[in-house]
Amino acid sequence: MVRRAATAKDVARLAGVSRATVSYVVNDNPNQRISPETRERVLAAVAELGYTPSATARALRKGAGDVVLLALPNGPLGPTLTQFIETLEAELARVGVGVVTRRVVDGQPMTALWRPFMPAAVVGLTAISAADARELRAAGVFVAQAMLATAPDEATMSVPQTLIGRLQVEHLASRGHRVLGYAEDARTGMTDFLSLRRDGVRQACVELGLDLPVAVPIALDAEDGARAVTLLRAAGCTAVCAYNDEVAFVVLAGMRLLGLTAPADLAVIGVDDIPLAPFACPPLTTVNQNIPLVSRHLAALLRAGISGEPLPAMPRSESLTLVVRESA
């Protein structure tokens, strides 16, 4: 069995200091005053554990180029994830770090994605298994799970997807709706996001004493939207939570084919607040994930993680905003 490489966190634990202190000592930072006793403890722990700062961390500190691998779901990205990737690329480019994107196909081993690059870090926009994460960390690669993590982790930049569904339900319930539908994206590849958002809707319905939502998959086609709307109204739904704004647009298009209007016949709420959301007919109520904030935080987390410095805390309270417009 291959022994896991020692990390700055291991050195900090053994020496009884912070990871920042380890970084200051190992890098001989001239701007930090470290006592001789503390320096000796850190260097002793470094020697005992055989710790070697990764080449990627040294390169990042020197401003040299490195690569972050972004593991994407095998499905449509859409405008929100595209904005997320573009903002992340711009933030990391400022410190000489490039971003490589690869899609994760079902059954494909993660090693096939990262070994050809030997990246400084791997970021999962789809779930990274515990086994893959262990292998990456053993190779000295920093691992971050982005946007859809379900468990707390110091290397997680988690946008609470279940909270998105909760915000949708709470808003509709506050408007008097008691029977809700859930419009799913019928395309494959986004099941991780879909399941979490749908679970958030279901949990909120249970807690508010509402019936469980009527779930209907929808293709991006106006006629299929009309079919879904017909099914939802037949089930007694007066409002629908859509997986995202694109799906909400299809619901609205289907309603127009049927001669129905929102919110009088069916209230509609989406997710993402994409640039076209205010121009829907009627303007779309939605949940804004504040993607620029999230991308900037992830860039800061990656910079810290690669360099072995303390990781910044996610400003969770600012990451989601309900945007109320005419559709609900």
C-alpha positions as CSV (number, residue, x, y, z in Angstrom):
1,M,0.0,0.0,0.0
2,V,1.3,3.4,-1.0
3,R,1.8,5.7,2.0
4,R,0.0,9.0,1.8
5,A,2.2,12.0,1.3
6,A,2.4,14.3,4.4
7,T,0.6,17.6,4.1
8,A,1.0,21.0,5.6
9,K,-2.0,20.1,7.8
10,D,-0.2,17.1,9.2
11,V,2.8,19.2,10.0
12,A,0.7,21.8,11.7
13,R,-1.1,19.2,13.8
14,L,2.2,17.6,14.9
15,A,3.9,20.9,15.7
16,G,0.8,22.4,17.4
17,V,0.6,25.4,15.1
18,S,-1.6,26.7,12.4
19,R,-1.2,25.8,8.7
20,A,-0.4,29.4,8.0
21,T,2.5,29.2,10.4
22,V,3.8,26.1,8.7
23,S,3.6,27.9,5.3
24,Y,5.5,30.9,6.8
25,V,8.3,28.7,8.2
26,V,8.7,26.4,5.2
27,N,8.7,29.3,2.7
28,D,10.9,31.5,5.0
29,N,8.4,34.3,4.7
30,P,10.3,37.5,5.6
31,N,7.2,39.4,6.4
32,Q,6.2,37.2,9.4
33,R,7.8,37.1,12.8
34,I,8.1,33.5,14.0
35,S,9.8,32.7,17.3
36,P,12.8,30.5,17.2
37,E,11.1,27.9,19.4
38,T,8.1,27.7,17.0
39,R,10.3,27.6,14.0
40,E,12.2,24.6,15.5
41,R,9.0,22.7,16.3
42,V,7.8,23.2,12.7
43,L,11.1,22.1,11.1
44,A,11.2,19.1,13.5
45,A,7.7,18.1,12.4
46,V,8.7,18.6,8.7
47,A,11.7,16.3,9.2
48,E,9.8,13.6,11.1
49,L,6.9,13.4,8.6
50,G,9.2,13.8,5.5
51,Y,7.0,16.7,4.3
52,T,7.9,18.3,1.0
53,P,5.9,21.3,-0.3
54,S,4.4,20.3,-3.6
55,A,5.9,21.7,-6.8
56,T,2.5,23.1,-7.7
57,A,2.4,25.1,-4.5
58,R,5.9,26.4,-5.0
59,A,5.0,27.4,-8.5
60,L,1.8,29.2,-7.4
61,R,3.7,31.2,-4.8
62,K,6.3,32.2,-7.4
63,G,3.6,33.2,-9.9
64,A,4.4,30.5,-12.3
65,G,1.8,28.7,-14.4
66,D,-0.2,25.8,-13.0
67,V,-3.4,23.9,-14.0
68,V,-6.7,23.3,-12.2
69,L,-8.8,20.5,-13.6
70,L,-12.5,21.2,-13.5
71,A,-14.5,17.9,-13.7
72,L,-17.9,18.7,-15.3
73,P,-21.1,16.7,-15.4
74,N,-21.7,14.9,-18.7
75,G,-24.7,17.2,-19.7
76,P,-25.6,20.6,-20.9
77,L,-23.8,23.4,-19.1
78,G,-26.2,26.2,-19.6
79,P,-25.5,29.9,-19.1
80,T,-25.0,29.7,-15.3
81,L,-22.3,27.1,-15.3
82,T,-20.7,28.8,-18.3
83,Q,-20.6,32.1,-16.3
84,F,-19.2,30.2,-13.3
85,I,-16.4,28.7,-15.4
86,E,-15.5,32.0,-17.1
87,T,-15.3,33.9,-13.9
88,L,-13.2,31.2,-12.2
89,E,-10.8,31.2,-15.2
90,A,-10.5,35.0,-15.0
91,E,-9.8,34.9,-11.2
92,L,-7.2,32.2,-11.4
93,A,-5.5,33.7,-14.5
94,R,-4.5,36.7,-12.3
95,V,-2.2,34.4,-10.4
96,G,-0.9,32.4,-13.4
97,V,-3.2,29.4,-12.9
98,G,-5.0,27.9,-15.9
99,V,-8.2,25.9,-16.0
100,V,-8.7,22.7,-18.0
101,T,-12.3,21.3,-18.2
102,R,-13.2,17.7,-18.7
103,R,-16.6,16.0,-18.7
104,V,-17.0,12.9,-16.4
105,V,-18.7,10.1,-18.3
106,D,-20.6,7.5,-16.2
107,G,-18.2,4.6,-15.4
108,Q,-15.1,6.6,-16.4
109,P,-12.3,6.4,-13.8
110,M,-11.3,9.8,-12.5
111,T,-7.6,8.9,-13.0
112,A,-8.2,9.0,-16.7
113,L,-9.0,12.7,-16.4
114,W,-6.3,14.0,-14.1
115,R,-3.2,11.9,-14.6
116,P,-2.4,13.3,-18.0
117,F,-2.3,16.8,-16.5
118,M,-1.0,16.2,-13.0
119,P,-3.0,19.3,-12.0
120,A,-2.4,21.4,-8.9
121,A,-6.0,20.9,-7.9
122,V,-9.2,19.1,-9.1
123,V,-12.5,20.7,-8.7
124,G,-15.7,18.6,-9.0
125,L,-18.8,20.2,-10.5
126,T,-20.0,16.6,-10.4
127,A,-19.6,14.3,-7.4
128,I,-16.0,13.1,-6.7
129,S,-16.1,9.7,-4.9
130,A,-14.3,9.3,-1.6
131,A,-11.9,6.8,-3.2
132,D,-11.0,9.2,-6.0
133,A,-10.5,12.0,-3.5
134,R,-8.2,9.9,-1.4
135,E,-6.1,9.0,-4.5
136,L,-5.9,12.6,-5.6
137,R,-4.8,13.8,-2.1
138,A,-2.2,11.0,-1.9
139,A,-0.7,12.3,-5.1
140,G,-0.5,15.8,-3.6
141,V,-3.4,17.2,-5.6
142,F,-5.8,19.6,-3.8
143,V,-9.4,18.5,-4.1
144,A,-12.4,20.8,-3.9
145,Q,-16.1,19.8,-4.4
146,A,-18.0,22.7,-5.9
147,M,-21.6,23.7,-5.7
148,L,-23.4,20.4,-4.9
149,A,-21.6,19.0,-1.8
150,T,-24.0,17.5,0.8
151,A,-21.6,17.1,3.7
152,P,-19.4,19.7,5.4
153,D,-15.8,19.6,4.3
154,E,-13.0,22.1,4.6
155,A,-12.3,21.8,0.9
156,T,-15.9,22.3,-0.1
157,M,-17.3,25.4,-1.8
158,S,-20.9,24.4,-1.4
159,V,-23.9,26.3,-2.9
160,P,-26.7,24.6,-0.9
161,Q,-28.8,23.2,-3.8
162,T,-31.5,21.8,-1.4
163,L,-31.9,25.3,0.0
164,I,-32.8,26.5,-3.6
165,G,-35.8,24.1,-3.6
166,R,-36.8,25.3,-0.1
167,L,-36.7,29.0,-1.2
168,Q,-39.0,28.1,-4.2
169,V,-41.5,26.3,-2.0
170,E,-41.6,28.9,0.8
171,H,-42.2,31.7,-1.7
172,L,-45.1,29.8,-3.4
173,A,-46.6,28.8,-0.1
174,S,-46.5,32.4,1.1
175,R,-48.7,33.2,-2.0
176,G,-51.3,30.7,-0.9
177,H,-50.3,27.8,-3.1
178,R,-50.9,24.3,-1.5
179,V,-50.4,21.9,-4.4
180,L,-47.1,22.2,-6.3
181,G,-45.5,20.6,-9.3
182,Y,-41.9,20.1,-10.0
183,A,-40.7,20.5,-13.6
184,E,-37.6,18.4,-14.2
185,D,-35.1,18.7,-17.0
186,A,-35.5,15.5,-19.0
187,R,-32.0,15.8,-20.4
188,T,-29.4,13.5,-18.9
189,G,-26.2,14.6,-17.2
190,M,-27.5,17.0,-14.5
191,T,-28.9,14.4,-12.1
192,D,-26.7,15.5,-9.2
193,F,-28.1,19.0,-9.2
194,L,-31.6,17.8,-10.0
195,S,-31.8,15.4,-7.2
196,L,-30.7,17.9,-4.6
197,R,-33.0,20.7,-5.7
198,R,-35.9,18.3,-6.0
199,D,-35.2,16.9,-2.5
200,G,-35.2,20.5,-1.2
201,V,-38.6,21.0,-2.7
202,R,-39.9,17.8,-1.2
203,Q,-38.5,18.5,2.3
204,A,-40.0,22.0,2.3
205,C,-43.4,20.6,1.3
206,V,-43.4,18.1,4.1
207,E,-42.3,20.7,6.7
208,L,-45.0,23.1,5.6
209,G,-47.7,20.5,5.6
210,L,-48.1,20.5,1.8
211,D,-48.7,17.5,-0.5
212,L,-45.5,16.1,-2.0
213,P,-44.9,17.8,-5.4
214,V,-46.0,16.3,-8.6
215,A,-42.8,15.7,-10.6
216,V,-42.9,15.9,-14.4
217,P,-39.8,15.6,-16.7
218,I,-39.9,18.1,-19.5
219,A,-37.9,18.2,-22.8
220,L,-36.9,21.6,-24.1
221,D,-39.8,21.8,-26.5
222,A,-43.0,24.0,-26.3
223,E,-45.3,21.1,-27.1
224,D,-43.8,18.9,-24.4
225,G,-44.2,21.9,-22.1
226,A,-47.9,22.0,-22.9
227,R,-48.1,18.2,-22.2
228,A,-46.5,18.8,-18.8
229,V,-48.7,21.7,-17.9
230,T,-51.8,19.7,-18.8
231,L,-50.6,16.9,-16.4
232,L,-49.8,19.3,-13.6
233,R,-53.1,21.1,-13.8
234,A,-55.0,17.8,-13.9
235,A,-53.2,16.9,-10.7
236,G,-54.5,20.1,-9.1
237,C,-51.3,22.0,-9.1
238,T,-51.6,25.8,-9.0
239,A,-47.8,26.5,-9.1
240,V,-44.7,24.8,-10.3
241,C,-41.0,24.9,-9.2
242,A,-38.8,24.5,-12.3
243,Y,-35.4,22.9,-12.1
244,N,-33.9,26.0,-13.7
245,D,-34.9,29.0,-15.8
246,E,-34.6,27.2,-19.1
247,V,-37.2,24.6,-17.9
248,A,-39.4,27.4,-16.6
249,F,-39.3,29.0,-20.0
250,V,-40.6,25.8,-21.5
251,V,-43.4,25.7,-19.0
252,L,-44.4,29.2,-19.9
253,A,-44.2,28.4,-23.6
254,G,-46.4,25.4,-23.0
255,M,-48.9,27.5,-21.2
256,R,-49.1,30.0,-24.1
257,L,-49.9,27.1,-26.5
258,L,-52.8,26.2,-24.2
259,G,-54.0,29.7,-23.9
260,L,-53.0,29.9,-20.2
261,T,-51.2,32.7,-18.3
262,A,-49.0,32.9,-15.3
263,P,-49.6,33.3,-12.4
264,A,-53.4,33.3,-12.9
265,D,-53.5,29.7,-14.2
266,L,-50.2,28.4,-12.9
267,A,-47.5,30.3,-11.0
268,V,-43.9,29.5,-12.2
269,I,-40.6,29.9,-10.4
270,G,-37.2,29.0,-11.9
271,V,-33.5,28.9,-10.7
272,D,-30.5,30.9,-11.9
273,D,-31.8,34.3,-12.9
274,I,-30.2,34.1,-16.3
275,P,-30.0,37.3,-18.3
276,L,-33.2,36.5,-20.2
277,A,-35.3,35.8,-17.1
278,P,-36.6,39.5,-16.8
279,F,-37.7,39.3,-20.5
280,A,-39.8,36.1,-20.2
281,C,-43.5,36.5,-20.7
282,P,-44.3,37.3,-18.0
283,P,-41.0,38.1,-16.3
284,L,-39.7,35.1,-14.4
285,T,-39.6,34.8,-10.6
286,T,-36.4,32.9,-9.9
287,V,-33.5,32.1,-7.4
288,N,-30.2,33.9,-8.1
289,Q,-27.1,31.9,-7.0
290,N,-24.8,34.9,-7.1
291,I,-22.3,33.0,-9.4
292,P,-19.6,35.8,-9.4
293,L,-19.4,35.6,-5.6
294,V,-19.2,31.8,-5.7
295,S,-16.6,31.8,-8.4
296,R,-14.4,34.3,-6.6
297,H,-14.7,32.3,-3.4
298,L,-13.7,29.1,-5.1
299,A,-10.7,30.8,-6.7
300,A,-9.6,32.0,-3.2
301,L,-10.1,28.5,-1.8
302,L,-8.0,27.0,-4.6
303,R,-5.2,29.5,-4.1
304,A,-5.1,28.8,-0.4
305,G,-5.4,25.0,-0.8
306,I,-2.6,24.7,-3.3
307,S,-0.3,26.9,-1.2
308,G,-1.2,25.1,2.1
309,E,-2.7,28.1,3.7
310,P,-5.9,28.3,5.8
311,L,-9.0,28.0,3.7
312,P,-11.5,30.9,3.6
313,A,-15.0,30.4,4.8
314,M,-17.9,30.5,2.3
315,P,-20.2,33.5,2.7
316,R,-23.3,31.3,2.6
317,S,-25.8,34.0,3.6
318,E,-25.0,35.9,0.4
319,S,-25.0,33.1,-2.1
320,L,-28.8,32.7,-2.7
321,T,-31.3,35.5,-3.4
322,L,-35.0,35.2,-4.3
323,V,-35.9,37.4,-7.2
324,V,-39.6,38.1,-7.4
325,R,-41.2,39.0,-10.7
326,E,-44.6,38.6,-12.3
327,S,-44.6,34.8,-13.0
328,A,-45.1,34.0,-9.3
